[in-house]
Amino acid sequence: MDSPARAQDEYSRDEIREIADDLSRANWDSPPLNDADRAMLEYVYKLTVQPANIDESDIVPLREAGFDDRAIGDIAVNCALFAFFTRIVDGLGATLEPGMIEEAERIGLGSHMPTPTD
């Protein structure tokens, strides 16, 4: 599979925090992303919020950034699976186990899930 996106371990914790913060606001211009990462995230954002409007013009930037058809398929499948599982978890009213939010914050990620209430 030809995928030019940077590996997660290529980002520092500060970069991950900055990227997560910017992406939570759909701010593509600020985080330190390469062209491939930016193209991938723009595609995933549109696939998430306007899936019926995806067409070939949304695929071209991915190919131009170096993604082959298999990598593009992997991006679409991962986006769809994330949406699927998130809806199941949210729909069942699931909460995070104690300590999970702290761990997510420790590695620079946030969470929208409610914390358990005892």
C-alpha positions in Angstrom: 0.0 0.0 0.0 1.4 3.4 -0.9 0.5 5.9 1.8 2.6 9.0 2.2 1.1 10.2 5.5 3.6 10.6 8.4 3.7 7.9 11.0 2.3 8.8 14.4 5.7 8.4 16.0 7.0 11.2 13.8 5.0 13.8 15.7 6.0 15.1 19.1 3.5 15.2 21.9 3.2 19.0 21.6 2.5 18.6 17.8 -0.2 15.9 18.6 -1.9 18.2 21.1 -1.8 21.2 18.6 -3.0 19.1 15.8 -5.9 17.6 17.9 -6.9 21.0 19.1 -6.9 22.5 15.6 -8.6 19.6 14.0 -11.4 19.6 16.6 -12.2 23.0 15.1 -11.7 21.8 11.5 -8.8 24.2 11.2 -6.6 22.7 8.4 -4.2 25.7 8.0 -2.6 25.9 11.5 -1.4 22.4 12.4 2.1 21.3 11.2 0.7 18.8 8.6 2.3 17.7 5.4 0.4 17.9 2.1 -0.6 14.2 2.3 -2.0 14.5 5.8 -3.9 17.6 4.9 -5.4 16.0 1.8 -6.4 13.0 3.8 -8.0 15.0 6.6 -9.9 17.2 4.2 -11.3 14.1 2.5 -12.2 12.5 5.8 -13.9 15.6 7.1 -16.1 15.9 4.0 -16.8 12.1 4.1 -17.9 12.6 7.6 -20.1 15.7 7.2 -21.2 15.4 3.6 -20.8 11.8 2.5 -23.4 12.1 -0.3 -21.4 14.9 -1.9 -18.2 13.0 -2.4 -17.1 12.7 -6.0 -14.0 12.3 -8.1 -12.9 15.9 -7.4 -12.5 14.8 -3.7 -10.3 11.8 -4.7 -7.9 13.8 -7.0 -6.1 15.6 -4.2 -5.5 12.3 -2.5 -3.9 10.8 -5.6 -1.9 14.0 -6.1 -0.6 13.7 -2.6 0.6 10.2 -3.4 -2.1 7.9 -2.1 -2.9 4.9 -4.4 -6.4 3.4 -4.7 -5.9 0.9 -1.9 -4.7 3.6 0.5 -7.7 5.8 -0.4 -10.0 2.8 0.2 -8.3 2.3 3.6 -8.9 5.9 4.5 -12.6 5.7 3.6 -13.1 2.4 5.4 -11.3 3.7 8.6 -13.4 6.8 8.5 -16.6 4.8 8.1 -15.7 2.3 10.9 -14.8 5.1 13.3 -18.2 6.7 12.6 -20.0 3.3 13.0 -18.3 2.4 16.3 -18.7 5.9 17.7 -22.4 5.8 17.0 -22.8 2.4 18.6 -20.9 3.4 21.7 -22.7 6.8 22.0 -26.1 5.2 21.2 -25.6 2.8 24.1 -24.7 5.5 26.5 -21.3 4.1 27.2 -18.8 5.9 29.4 -15.1 5.7 29.7 -13.4 3.6 32.3 -11.7 5.5 35.2 -8.3 6.9 34.1 -9.0 6.8 30.3 -9.4 10.6 30.0 -6.3 11.2 31.9 -4.4 8.8 29.7 -5.8 10.4 26.5 -4.7 13.8 27.8 -1.3 12.5 28.8 -0.6 11.4 25.2 -2.1 14.6 23.8 -5.6 13.5 22.8 -8.9 14.6 24.0 -12.2 12.9 24.5 -15.9 13.7 23.9 -17.1 10.8 25.9 -18.8 11.3 29.2 -17.0 10.2 32.3 -18.5 7.5 34.5 -20.8 8.8 37.3 -21.0 6.7 40.4 
